[in-house]
Amino acid sequence: MPELSPHMSDVPESMCMDLNADLGEGFGIWQLGDDAALLEVITSANVACGFHAGDGTIMRRVCRIAAERGVVLGAQVSYRDLSGFGRRRIDMPTEVLADEVLYQLAALDGIARTEGSRVAYVKPHGALNNATVLDVGQAEGVVQAVVAYDRSLAMLAQPSSQLERLSREAGLDTVLEAFPDRAYESDGQLVSRRKDGAVLHDAAVVAARAVAFAREKQVVAHDGSLVRVAARSLCVHGDSPGAVETARSVRSALEGAGFRVTAFR
């Protein structure tokens, strides 16, 4: 990860921003994204835990490189949907979902510890992340798993979601997240990937949106309205074309605007 310039070391907390990306999303001989290159740019890594992508070898490699570069590890938990990349919703009882999340969290944390690191936070992926915005039962399943495993872990959640509310009520360190490379609806929810323009690929546009999130706590929605989104962490999707270039542009833009890009943990 690039060294901070001397003038960035005394930046106040309000001028700090985490930059995360989804990593380890290959499986076996299939590779997706450039994990090693992204780990030179980001400060937190959401590592796939085997249910939507990832396997033991990939998880261990990402954990090893992250430890070498001082990148914080997060468990990117999902529905058990390998063929659908975790983007298909699977409704299940809260208790069953909690067990599924616990399984993934424990697996990644165990592998991370063999590489001298550990999981510091949890972030739902794909359809599960979308479900936790409005569905109390699905959000509660994720929270129950974290509480059962380790209350000291942070939860990465979307603002004004059920996951944020239940996580805070459970006393977990709850960190809000925004997505500069995703389009937003006027109600603050992400535009469905089924719609055109849901994912943004222009690195300059994504970088400008990242600065708007950090400095103004708002973003221009799909319909042109302004939506308030207060976040401490910004996500750049590692599976998107040009993800490394986009991440570098985002980091450069944030630092150029006076923000210190640093992990929230």
PyRosetta script that sets phi, psi and omega in degrees:
from pyrosetta import init, pose_from_sequence

init()
pose = pose_from_sequence("MPELSPHMSDVPESMCMDLNADLGEGFGIWQLGDDAALLEVITSANVACGFHAGDGTIMRRVCRIAAERGVVLGAQVSYRDLSGFGRRRIDMPTEVLADEVLYQLAALDGIARTEGSRVAYVKPHGALNNATVLDVGQAEGVVQAVVAYDRSLAMLAQPSSQLERLSREAGLDTVLEAFPDRAYESDGQLVSRRKDGAVLHDAAVVAARAVAFAREKQVVAHDGSLVRVAARSLCVHGDSPGAVETARSVRSALEGAGFRVTAFR")
pose.set_psi(1, 137.5)
pose.set_omega(1, -178.1)
pose.set_phi(2, -58.3)
pose.set_psi(2, 142.2)
pose.set_omega(2, 178.1)
pose.set_phi(3, -70.7)
pose.set_psi(3, 146.4)
pose.set_omega(3, 175.0)
pose.set_phi(4, -73.2)
pose.set_psi(4, 141.3)
pose.set_omega(4, 173.5)
pose.set_phi(5, -72.0)
pose.set_psi(5, 152.2)
pose.set_omega(5, -174.6)
pose.set_phi(6, -53.1)
pose.set_psi(6, -37.1)
pose.set_omega(6, -175.3)
pose.set_phi(7, -73.2)
pose.set_psi(7, -10.2)
pose.set_omega(7, -178.9)
pose.set_phi(8, -88.4)
pose.set_psi(8, -9.7)
pose.set_omega(8, -171.9)
pose.set_phi(9, -72.8)
pose.set_psi(9, -21.6)
pose.set_omega(9, -177.3)
pose.set_phi(10, -112.1)
pose.set_psi(10, 27.0)
pose.set_omega(10, 179.1)
pose.set_phi(11, -71.9)
pose.set_psi(11, 134.0)
pose.set_omega(11, 179.7)
pose.set_phi(12, -65.5)
pose.set_psi(12, 161.5)
pose.set_omega(12, -177.2)
pose.set_phi(13, -56.2)
pose.set_psi(13, -36.2)
pose.set_omega(13, -178.8)
pose.set_phi(14, -65.7)
pose.set_psi(14, -15.5)
pose.set_omega(14, 180.0)
pose.set_phi(15, -110.0)
pose.set_psi(15, 24.5)
pose.set_omega(15, 177.4)
pose.set_phi(16, -110.2)
pose.set_psi(16, 142.5)
pose.set_omega(16, 179.2)
pose.set_phi(17, -143.7)
pose.set_psi(17, 132.3)
pose.set_omega(17, 175.4)
pose.set_phi(18, -84.2)
pose.set_psi(18, 146.9)
pose.set_omega(18, 176.4)
pose.set_phi(19, -124.5)
pose.set_psi(19, 114.4)
pose.set_omega(19, -178.6)
pose.set_phi(20, -117.0)
pose.set_psi(20, 161.6)
pose.set_omega(20, 176.3)
pose.set_phi(21, -149.4)
pose.set_psi(21, 154.4)
pose.set_omega(21, 178.1)
pose.set_phi(22, -84.6)
pose.set_psi(22, 122.9)
pose.set_omega(22, -175.8)
pose.set_phi(23, -126.3)
pose.set_psi(23, 170.5)
pose.set_omega(23, 177.0)
pose.set_phi(24, 69.1)
pose.set_psi(24, 28.9)
pose.set_omega(24, -172.6)
pose.set_phi(25, -95.8)
pose.set_psi(25, 27.3)
pose.set_omega(25, 170.3)
pose.set_phi(26, -93.8)
pose.set_psi(26, -171.3)
pose.set_omega(26, 174.6)
pose.set_phi(27, -161.5)
pose.set_psi(27, 120.1)
pose.set_omega(27, -178.9)
pose.set_phi(28, 60.0)
pose.set_psi(28, -125.3)
pose.set_omega(28, -178.6)
pose.set_phi(29, -79.2)
pose.set_psi(29, -9.1)
pose.set_omega(29, -178.7)
pose.set_phi(30, -90.2)
pose.set_psi(30, 123.7)
pose.set_omega(30, -179.5)
pose.set_phi(31, -112.6)
pose.set_psi(31, 140.8)
pose.set_omega(31, 180.0)
pose.set_phi(32, -132.6)
pose.set_psi(32, 119.3)
pose.set_omega(32, 179.6)
pose.set_phi(33, 82.1)
pose.set_psi(33, 167.2)
pose.set_omega(33, -179.3)
pose.set_phi(34, -109.9)
pose.set_psi(34, 84.7)
pose.set_omega(34, -175.9)
pose.set_phi(35, -59.4)
pose.set_psi(35, -44.7)
pose.set_omega(35, -176.4)
pose.set_phi(36, -61.5)
pose.set_psi(36, -42.3)
pose.set_omega(36, -179.6)
pose.set_phi(37, -68.0)
pose.set_psi(37, -41.5)
pose.set_omega(37, 179.3)
pose.set_phi(38, -64.5)
pose.set_psi(38, -33.2)
pose.set_omega(38, 179.9)
pose.set_phi(39, -70.2)
pose.set_psi(39, -7.8)
pose.set_omega(39, 172.8)
pose.set_phi(40, -86.2)
pose.set_psi(40, -10.6)
pose.set_omega(40, -172.2)
pose.set_phi(41, -117.0)
pose.set_psi(41, -45.5)
pose.set_omega(41, -173.5)
pose.set_phi(42, -78.7)
pose.set_psi(42, 167.9)
pose.set_omega(42, 178.2)
pose.set_phi(43, -113.1)
pose.set_psi(43, -18.0)
pose.set_omega(43, 176.3)
pose.set_phi(44, -137.0)
pose.set_psi(44, 138.3)
pose.set_omega(44, -176.8)
pose.set_phi(45, -117.0)
pose.set_psi(45, 120.3)
pose.set_omega(45, 175.3)
pose.set_phi(46, -88.8)
pose.set_psi(46, 106.0)
pose.set_omega(46, -171.4)
pose.set_phi(47, -97.7)
pose.set_psi(47, 124.1)
pose.set_omega(47, 176.7)
pose.set_phi(48, -60.0)
pose.set_psi(48, 138.0)
pose.set_omega(48, -171.2)
pose.set_phi(49, -108.7)
pose.set_psi(49, 17.8)
pose.set_omega(49, 173.7)
pose.set_phi(50, 103.1)
pose.set_psi(50, -13.0)
pose.set_omega(50, -177.0)
pose.set_phi(51, -89.1)
pose.set_psi(51, -36.5)
pose.set_omega(51, 175.0)
pose.set_phi(52, -108.1)
pose.set_psi(52, -20.0)
pose.set_omega(52, 178.7)
pose.set_phi(53, -172.8)
pose.set_psi(53, 171.4)
pose.set_omega(53, 176.7)
pose.set_phi(54, 89.4)
pose.set_psi(54, 154.0)
pose.set_omega(54, 173.3)
pose.set_phi(55, -147.9)
pose.set_psi(55, 178.3)
pose.set_omega(55, -175.2)
pose.set_phi(56, -56.5)
pose.set_psi(56, -43.0)
pose.set_omega(56, -178.3)
pose.set_phi(57, -66.1)
pose.set_psi(57, -45.9)
pose.set_omega(57, -179.9)
pose.set_phi(58, -65.0)
pose.set_psi(58, -44.3)
pose.set_omega(58, 179.7)
pose.set_phi(59, -59.3)
pose.set_psi(59, -44.4)
pose.set_omega(59, -178.6)
pose.set_phi(60, -66.8)
pose.set_psi(60, -39.3)
pose.set_omega(60, 179.2)
pose.set_phi(61, -63.6)
pose.set_psi(61, -44.9)
pose.set_omega(61, 179.1)
pose.set_phi(62, -63.6)
pose.set_psi(62, -42.4)
pose.set_omega(62, 179.4)
pose.set_phi(63, -62.3)
pose.set_psi(63, -38.7)
pose.set_omega(63, -179.2)
pose.set_phi(64, -66.5)
pose.set_psi(64, -48.2)
pose.set_omega(64, -179.2)
pose.set_phi(65, -65.6)
pose.set_psi(65, -40.2)
pose.set_omega(65, 179.1)
pose.set_phi(66, -61.2)
pose.set_psi(66, -42.2)
pose.set_omega(66, 179.3)
pose.set_phi(67, -63.8)
pose.set_psi(67, -40.4)
pose.set_omega(67, 179.3)
pose.set_phi(68, -63.8)
pose.set_psi(68, -31.7)
pose.set_omega(68, -174.2)
pose.set_phi(69, -104.1)
pose.set_psi(69, 4.4)
pose.set_omega(69, 176.5)
pose.set_phi(70, 71.9)
pose.set_psi(70, 26.3)
pose.set_omega(70, 178.7)
pose.set_phi(71, -90.5)
pose.set_psi(71, 133.2)
pose.set_omega(71, -178.8)
pose.set_phi(72, -74.5)
pose.set_psi(72, 142.1)
pose.set_omega(72, -177.1)
pose.set_phi(73, -101.1)
pose.set_psi(73, 137.7)
pose.set_omega(73, 173.5)
pose.set_phi(74, -128.6)
pose.set_psi(74, 146.8)
pose.set_omega(74, 177.3)
pose.set_phi(75, -86.7)
pose.set_psi(75, 116.5)
pose.set_omega(75, 178.7)
pose.set_phi(76, -93.6)
pose.set_psi(76, 93.2)
pose.set_omega(76, -172.8)
pose.set_phi(77, -90.7)
pose.set_psi(77, 152.4)
pose.set_omega(77, -174.7)
pose.set_phi(78, -152.2)
pose.set_psi(78, 176.7)
pose.set_omega(78, 168.3)
pose.set_phi(79, -67.6)
pose.set_psi(79, 156.8)
pose.set_omega(79, 178.0)
pose.set_phi(80, -78.2)
pose.set_psi(80, 87.3)
pose.set_omega(80, -171.2)
pose.set_phi(81, -147.8)
pose.set_psi(81, 67.9)
pose.set_omega(81, -176.5)
pose.set_phi(82, -65.7)
pose.set_psi(82, -41.9)
pose.set_omega(82, -177.3)
pose.set_phi(83, -72.5)
pose.set_psi(83, -24.1)
pose.set_omega(83, 179.7)
pose.set_phi(84, -102.1)
pose.set_psi(84, 8.1)
pose.set_omega(84, 178.6)
pose.set_phi(85, 58.0)
pose.set_psi(85, 29.3)
pose.set_omega(85, 176.3)
pose.set_phi(86, 70.1)
pose.set_psi(86, 15.9)
pose.set_omega(86, -177.3)
pose.set_phi(87, -102.7)
pose.set_psi(87, 10.1)
pose.set_omega(87, 175.5)
pose.set_phi(88, -112.4)
pose.set_psi(88, 128.0)
pose.set_omega(88, -178.0)
pose.set_phi(89, -71.2)
pose.set_psi(89, 136.2)
pose.set_omega(89, 176.7)
pose.set_phi(90, -126.3)
pose.set_psi(90, 98.6)
pose.set_omega(90, 179.8)
pose.set_phi(91, -68.1)
pose.set_psi(91, 131.9)
pose.set_omega(91, 179.0)
pose.set_phi(92, -149.2)
pose.set_psi(92, 158.2)
pose.set_omega(92, 178.7)
pose.set_phi(93, -57.6)
pose.set_psi(93, 148.4)
pose.set_omega(93, -178.2)
pose.set_phi(94, -52.8)
pose.set_psi(94, -45.1)
pose.set_omega(94, -176.3)
pose.set_phi(95, -65.7)
pose.set_psi(95, -36.7)
pose.set_omega(95, 178.9)
pose.set_phi(96, -69.0)
pose.set_psi(96, -43.0)
pose.set_omega(96, 177.8)
pose.set_phi(97, -61.6)
pose.set_psi(97, -40.4)
pose.set_omega(97, 178.3)
pose.set_phi(98, -58.8)
pose.set_psi(98, -41.5)
pose.set_omega(98, 178.7)
pose.set_phi(99, -66.3)
pose.set_psi(99, -39.4)
pose.set_omega(99, 178.9)
pose.set_phi(100, -64.1)
pose.set_psi(100, -41.4)
pose.set_omega(100, 178.4)
pose.set_phi(101, -68.7)
pose.set_psi(101, -41.9)
pose.set_omega(101, 179.1)
pose.set_phi(102, -59.5)
pose.set_psi(102, -42.2)
pose.set_omega(102, 178.3)
pose.set_phi(103, -56.2)
pose.set_psi(103, -47.9)
pose.set_omega(103, -178.2)
pose.set_phi(104, -68.0)
pose.set_psi(104, -44.4)
pose.set_omega(104, -179.1)
pose.set_phi(105, -60.4)
pose.set_psi(105, -46.8)
pose.set_omega(105, -178.8)
pose.set_phi(106, -64.9)
pose.set_psi(106, -37.7)
pose.set_omega(106, 180.0)
pose.set_phi(107, -62.6)
pose.set_psi(107, -49.6)
pose.set_omega(107, -178.3)
pose.set_phi(108, -66.3)
pose.set_psi(108, -41.6)
pose.set_omega(108, -179.3)
pose.set_phi(109, -63.1)
pose.set_psi(109, -38.7)
pose.set_omega(109, 177.9)
pose.set_phi(110, -62.7)
pose.set_psi(110, -43.6)
pose.set_omega(110, 178.2)
pose.set_phi(111, -66.4)
pose.set_psi(111, -42.0)
pose.set_omega(111, -179.9)
pose.set_phi(112, -59.1)
pose.set_psi(112, -39.0)
pose.set_omega(112, -178.3)
pose.set_phi(113, -66.1)
pose.set_psi(113, -29.1)
pose.set_omega(113, 176.4)
pose.set_phi(114, -69.1)
pose.set_psi(114, -18.4)
pose.set_omega(114, 179.8)
pose.set_phi(115, -105.5)
pose.set_psi(115, 16.4)
pose.set_omega(115, 175.4)
pose.set_phi(116, 78.9)
pose.set_psi(116, 18.5)
pose.set_omega(116, -179.6)
pose.set_phi(117, -129.9)
pose.set_psi(117, -165.9)
pose.set_omega(117, 175.3)
pose.set_phi(118, -164.6)
pose.set_psi(118, 160.6)
pose.set_omega(118, 176.6)
pose.set_phi(119, -73.3)
pose.set_psi(119, 135.0)
pose.set_omega(119, -178.5)
pose.set_phi(120, -110.1)
pose.set_psi(120, -18.2)
pose.set_omega(120, -177.7)
pose.set_phi(121, -156.7)
pose.set_psi(121, 170.0)
pose.set_omega(121, 179.0)
pose.set_phi(122, -125.8)
pose.set_psi(122, 139.6)
pose.set_omega(122, 176.6)
pose.set_phi(123, -139.1)
pose.set_psi(123, 121.8)
pose.set_omega(123, 174.9)
pose.set_phi(124, -67.6)
pose.set_psi(124, 150.5)
pose.set_omega(124, -178.8)
pose.set_phi(125, -111.7)
pose.set_psi(125, 148.4)
pose.set_omega(125, 166.2)
pose.set_phi(126, 53.0)
pose.set_psi(126, -125.1)
pose.set_omega(126, -176.1)
pose.set_phi(127, -63.0)
pose.set_psi(127, -33.4)
pose.set_omega(127, 178.1)
pose.set_phi(128, -67.0)
pose.set_psi(128, -41.7)
pose.set_omega(128, 177.9)
pose.set_phi(129, -61.2)
pose.set_psi(129, -43.3)
pose.set_omega(129, 178.5)
pose.set_phi(130, -64.0)
pose.set_psi(130, -39.4)
pose.set_omega(130, -178.5)
pose.set_phi(131, -64.9)
pose.set_psi(131, -35.5)
pose.set_omega(131, -176.6)
pose.set_phi(132, -72.8)
pose.set_psi(132, -6.5)
pose.set_omega(132, 177.5)
pose.set_phi(133, -70.3)
pose.set_psi(133, -44.5)
pose.set_omega(133, -174.1)
pose.set_phi(134, -117.7)
pose.set_psi(134, -24.3)
pose.set_omega(134, -173.7)
pose.set_phi(135, -89.8)
pose.set_psi(135, 112.1)
pose.set_omega(135, -177.3)
pose.set_phi(136, -63.0)
pose.set_psi(136, -42.8)
pose.set_omega(136, -177.7)
pose.set_phi(137, -63.2)
pose.set_psi(137, -42.1)
pose.set_omega(137, -180.0)
pose.set_phi(138, -70.7)
pose.set_psi(138, -39.0)
pose.set_omega(138, 176.6)
pose.set_phi(139, -64.6)
pose.set_psi(139, -40.3)
pose.set_omega(139, -179.4)
pose.set_phi(140, -64.7)
pose.set_psi(140, -34.8)
pose.set_omega(140, 177.9)
pose.set_phi(141, -61.2)
pose.set_psi(141, -42.3)
pose.set_omega(141, 178.6)
pose.set_phi(142, -66.0)
pose.set_psi(142, -44.5)
pose.set_omega(142, -179.6)
pose.set_phi(143, -63.3)
pose.set_psi(143, -44.0)
pose.set_omega(143, -179.7)
pose.set_phi(144, -58.5)
pose.set_psi(144, -39.9)
pose.set_omega(144, -179.8)
pose.set_phi(145, -63.7)
pose.set_psi(145, -43.9)
pose.set_omega(145, -179.4)
pose.set_phi(146, -67.2)
pose.set_psi(146, -42.6)
pose.set_omega(146, 178.8)
pose.set_phi(147, -61.4)
pose.set_psi(147, -40.8)
pose.set_omega(147, -179.0)
pose.set_phi(148, -67.9)
pose.set_psi(148, -34.8)
pose.set_omega(148, -175.5)
pose.set_phi(149, -84.8)
pose.set_psi(149, -52.5)
pose.set_omega(149, -175.6)
pose.set_phi(150, -168.2)
pose.set_psi(150, 107.1)
pose.set_omega(150, -178.8)
pose.set_phi(151, -65.8)
pose.set_psi(151, -13.9)
pose.set_omega(151, -179.1)
pose.set_phi(152, -80.2)
pose.set_psi(152, -10.0)
pose.set_omega(152, 179.3)
pose.set_phi(153, -71.6)
pose.set_psi(153, 147.4)
pose.set_omega(153, 175.8)
pose.set_phi(154, -88.1)
pose.set_psi(154, 158.6)
pose.set_omega(154, 175.6)
pose.set_phi(155, -117.7)
pose.set_psi(155, 126.0)
pose.set_omega(155, 176.1)
pose.set_phi(156, -93.7)
pose.set_psi(156, 120.7)
pose.set_omega(156, -173.1)
pose.set_phi(157, -139.6)
pose.set_psi(157, 157.4)
pose.set_omega(157, 175.0)
pose.set_phi(158, -78.4)
pose.set_psi(158, 143.7)
pose.set_omega(158, -179.7)
pose.set_phi(159, -59.1)
pose.set_psi(159, 142.7)
pose.set_omega(159, 176.2)
pose.set_phi(160, 62.4)
pose.set_psi(160, 22.9)
pose.set_omega(160, 178.5)
pose.set_phi(161, -94.4)
pose.set_psi(161, 163.2)
pose.set_omega(161, 173.9)
pose.set_phi(162, -63.2)
pose.set_psi(162, -33.5)
pose.set_omega(162, 178.1)
pose.set_phi(163, -62.6)
pose.set_psi(163, -43.1)
pose.set_omega(163, 177.5)
pose.set_phi(164, -60.6)
pose.set_psi(164, -48.5)
pose.set_omega(164, -176.8)
pose.set_phi(165, -60.7)
pose.set_psi(165, -50.2)
pose.set_omega(165, -176.6)
pose.set_phi(166, -69.7)
pose.set_psi(166, -33.5)
pose.set_omega(166, 177.5)
pose.set_phi(167, -64.6)
pose.set_psi(167, -44.1)
pose.set_omega(167, 178.4)
pose.set_phi(168, -65.6)
pose.set_psi(168, -41.5)
pose.set_omega(168, 179.5)
pose.set_phi(169, -62.6)
pose.set_psi(169, -29.9)
pose.set_omega(169, 178.3)
pose.set_phi(170, -81.0)
pose.set_psi(170, -4.0)
pose.set_omega(170, 178.8)
pose.set_phi(171, 82.5)
pose.set_psi(171, 16.2)
pose.set_omega(171, 179.3)
pose.set_phi(172, -82.7)
pose.set_psi(172, 150.2)
pose.set_omega(172, 173.1)
pose.set_phi(173, -67.7)
pose.set_psi(173, 108.1)
pose.set_omega(173, -172.9)
pose.set_phi(174, -106.5)
pose.set_psi(174, 119.7)
pose.set_omega(174, -176.5)
pose.set_phi(175, -112.3)
pose.set_psi(175, 126.4)
pose.set_omega(175, -178.1)
pose.set_phi(176, -86.2)
pose.set_psi(176, 145.9)
pose.set_omega(176, -172.6)
pose.set_phi(177, -127.9)
pose.set_psi(177, 147.0)
pose.set_omega(177, 174.9)
pose.set_phi(178, -131.1)
pose.set_psi(178, 162.4)
pose.set_omega(178, -173.0)
pose.set_phi(179, -126.2)
pose.set_psi(179, 93.8)
pose.set_omega(179, -178.7)
pose.set_phi(180, -66.6)
pose.set_psi(180, -18.4)
pose.set_omega(180, 179.7)
pose.set_phi(181, -99.8)
pose.set_psi(181, 14.2)
pose.set_omega(181, 176.1)
pose.set_phi(182, -123.3)
pose.set_psi(182, 144.9)
pose.set_omega(182, 176.5)
pose.set_phi(183, -80.1)
pose.set_psi(183, 147.9)
pose.set_omega(183, -178.0)
pose.set_phi(184, -114.0)
pose.set_psi(184, 146.3)
pose.set_omega(184, 170.0)
pose.set_phi(185, -81.4)
pose.set_psi(185, 166.7)
pose.set_omega(185, -178.2)
pose.set_phi(186, -66.7)
pose.set_psi(186, -18.2)
pose.set_omega(186, 178.4)
pose.set_phi(187, -90.9)
pose.set_psi(187, 6.9)
pose.set_omega(187, 177.4)
pose.set_phi(188, 90.5)
pose.set_psi(188, -2.6)
pose.set_omega(188, 177.1)
pose.set_phi(189, -87.7)
pose.set_psi(189, 158.3)
pose.set_omega(189, 179.3)
pose.set_phi(190, -73.1)
pose.set_psi(190, 143.2)
pose.set_omega(190, 173.9)
pose.set_phi(191, -66.6)
pose.set_psi(191, 134.7)
pose.set_omega(191, -179.5)
pose.set_phi(192, -58.0)
pose.set_psi(192, 139.5)
pose.set_omega(192, 177.7)
pose.set_phi(193, -63.3)
pose.set_psi(193, -13.3)
pose.set_omega(193, 177.3)
pose.set_phi(194, -74.4)
pose.set_psi(194, -14.2)
pose.set_omega(194, -177.8)
pose.set_phi(195, -97.8)
pose.set_psi(195, 147.6)
pose.set_omega(195, 176.7)
pose.set_phi(196, -62.9)
pose.set_psi(196, 141.2)
pose.set_omega(196, 176.8)
pose.set_phi(197, 80.6)
pose.set_psi(197, 9.1)
pose.set_omega(197, -179.0)
pose.set_phi(198, -68.1)
pose.set_psi(198, -32.0)
pose.set_omega(198, -180.0)
pose.set_phi(199, -115.7)
pose.set_psi(199, 130.3)
pose.set_omega(199, -178.3)
pose.set_phi(200, -98.5)
pose.set_psi(200, 137.4)
pose.set_omega(200, -174.9)
pose.set_phi(201, -118.5)
pose.set_psi(201, -10.0)
pose.set_omega(201, 179.5)
pose.set_phi(202, -77.7)
pose.set_psi(202, 113.4)
pose.set_omega(202, -174.6)
pose.set_phi(203, -58.6)
pose.set_psi(203, -37.7)
pose.set_omega(203, -179.2)
pose.set_phi(204, -66.7)
pose.set_psi(204, -40.7)
pose.set_omega(204, 179.0)
pose.set_phi(205, -65.3)
pose.set_psi(205, -45.6)
pose.set_omega(205, -179.9)
pose.set_phi(206, -62.2)
pose.set_psi(206, -41.2)
pose.set_omega(206, 179.6)
pose.set_phi(207, -63.5)
pose.set_psi(207, -41.8)
pose.set_omega(207, 179.5)
pose.set_phi(208, -64.7)
pose.set_psi(208, -39.3)
pose.set_omega(208, 177.8)
pose.set_phi(209, -66.3)
pose.set_psi(209, -35.5)
pose.set_omega(209, 178.0)
pose.set_phi(210, -62.0)
pose.set_psi(210, -43.2)
pose.set_omega(210, 178.7)
pose.set_phi(211, -65.5)
pose.set_psi(211, -38.1)
pose.set_omega(211, 178.5)
pose.set_phi(212, -63.8)
pose.set_psi(212, -41.5)
pose.set_omega(212, 176.0)
pose.set_phi(213, -59.6)
pose.set_psi(213, -46.9)
pose.set_omega(213, -175.0)
pose.set_phi(214, -71.0)
pose.set_psi(214, -42.1)
pose.set_omega(214, -172.4)
pose.set_phi(215, -91.3)
pose.set_psi(215, -41.9)
pose.set_omega(215, -173.2)
pose.set_phi(216, -105.9)
pose.set_psi(216, -8.4)
pose.set_omega(216, -179.7)
pose.set_phi(217, 57.3)
pose.set_psi(217, 38.2)
pose.set_omega(217, 179.4)
pose.set_phi(218, -157.1)
pose.set_psi(218, 166.2)
pose.set_omega(218, 179.8)
pose.set_phi(219, -148.0)
pose.set_psi(219, 153.6)
pose.set_omega(219, 176.1)
pose.set_phi(220, -81.6)
pose.set_psi(220, 122.3)
pose.set_omega(220, -178.7)
pose.set_phi(221, -76.3)
pose.set_psi(221, 174.0)
pose.set_omega(221, -177.3)
pose.set_phi(222, -58.4)
pose.set_psi(222, -32.4)
pose.set_omega(222, -177.8)
pose.set_phi(223, -93.4)
pose.set_psi(223, 6.6)
pose.set_omega(223, 177.9)
pose.set_phi(224, 94.0)
pose.set_psi(224, -7.1)
pose.set_omega(224, 178.8)
pose.set_phi(225, -78.8)
pose.set_psi(225, 161.5)
pose.set_omega(225, 177.7)
pose.set_phi(226, -94.8)
pose.set_psi(226, 133.3)
pose.set_omega(226, -180.0)
pose.set_phi(227, -121.0)
pose.set_psi(227, 130.4)
pose.set_omega(227, 178.5)
pose.set_phi(228, -80.4)
pose.set_psi(228, 125.4)
pose.set_omega(228, 178.6)
pose.set_phi(229, -139.0)
pose.set_psi(229, 99.6)
pose.set_omega(229, 178.5)
pose.set_phi(230, -89.1)
pose.set_psi(230, 121.6)
pose.set_omega(230, -175.8)
pose.set_phi(231, -140.2)
pose.set_psi(231, 152.4)
pose.set_omega(231, 175.8)
pose.set_phi(232, -108.4)
pose.set_psi(232, -7.9)
pose.set_omega(232, 180.0)
pose.set_phi(233, -139.1)
pose.set_psi(233, 138.6)
pose.set_omega(233, 178.2)
pose.set_phi(234, -115.4)
pose.set_psi(234, 136.7)
pose.set_omega(234, -178.1)
pose.set_phi(235, -108.3)
pose.set_psi(235, 132.7)
pose.set_omega(235, 169.7)
pose.set_phi(236, -115.8)
pose.set_psi(236, 121.9)
pose.set_omega(236, -174.6)
pose.set_phi(237, -70.1)
pose.set_psi(237, 122.5)
pose.set_omega(237, -176.0)
pose.set_phi(238, -72.2)
pose.set_psi(238, -15.6)
pose.set_omega(238, -178.9)
pose.set_phi(239, -93.2)
pose.set_psi(239, -0.7)
pose.set_omega(239, -179.8)
pose.set_phi(240, -80.7)
pose.set_psi(240, 147.9)
pose.set_omega(240, 175.7)
pose.set_phi(241, -58.6)
pose.set_psi(241, 136.8)
pose.set_omega(241, 179.4)
pose.set_phi(242, 70.8)
pose.set_psi(242, 23.9)
pose.set_omega(242, -175.4)
pose.set_phi(243, -59.9)
pose.set_psi(243, -39.7)
pose.set_omega(243, -178.2)
pose.set_phi(244, -66.4)
pose.set_psi(244, -46.0)
pose.set_omega(244, 178.1)
pose.set_phi(245, -60.2)
pose.set_psi(245, -42.4)
pose.set_omega(245, -179.8)
pose.set_phi(246, -63.8)
pose.set_psi(246, -45.0)
pose.set_omega(246, 179.9)
pose.set_phi(247, -61.2)
pose.set_psi(247, -41.5)
pose.set_omega(247, 178.4)
pose.set_phi(248, -64.6)
pose.set_psi(248, -40.1)
pose.set_omega(248, 178.8)
pose.set_phi(249, -64.6)
pose.set_psi(249, -42.0)
pose.set_omega(249, 178.9)
pose.set_phi(250, -62.7)
pose.set_psi(250, -47.2)
pose.set_omega(250, -179.0)
pose.set_phi(251, -62.6)
pose.set_psi(251, -44.6)
pose.set_omega(251, -179.9)
pose.set_phi(252, -61.9)
pose.set_psi(252, -42.0)
pose.set_omega(252, -179.0)
pose.set_phi(253, -66.0)
pose.set_psi(253, -42.2)
pose.set_omega(253, 179.5)
pose.set_phi(254, -63.1)
pose.set_psi(254, -46.5)
pose.set_omega(254, 179.9)
pose.set_phi(255, -67.2)
pose.set_psi(255, -35.9)
pose.set_omega(255, 176.5)
pose.set_phi(256, -64.4)
pose.set_psi(256, -25.7)
pose.set_omega(256, 178.6)
pose.set_phi(257, -89.8)
pose.set_psi(257, 5.3)
pose.set_omega(257, 176.4)
pose.set_phi(258, 94.5)
pose.set_psi(258, 6.8)
pose.set_omega(258, -179.7)
pose.set_phi(259, -90.0)
pose.set_psi(259, 144.8)
pose.set_omega(259, 172.5)
pose.set_phi(260, -92.4)
pose.set_psi(260, 121.2)
pose.set_omega(260, 179.2)
pose.set_phi(261, -87.8)
pose.set_psi(261, 108.9)
pose.set_omega(261, -173.7)
pose.set_phi(262, -150.4)
pose.set_psi(262, 150.3)
pose.set_omega(262, -179.5)
pose.set_phi(263, -62.9)
pose.set_psi(263, 147.6)
pose.set_omega(263, 177.9)
pose.set_phi(264, -75.7)
pose.set_psi(264, -6.9)
pose.set_omega(264, 177.9)
pose.set_phi(265, -126.3)
pose.dump_pdb("model.pdb")
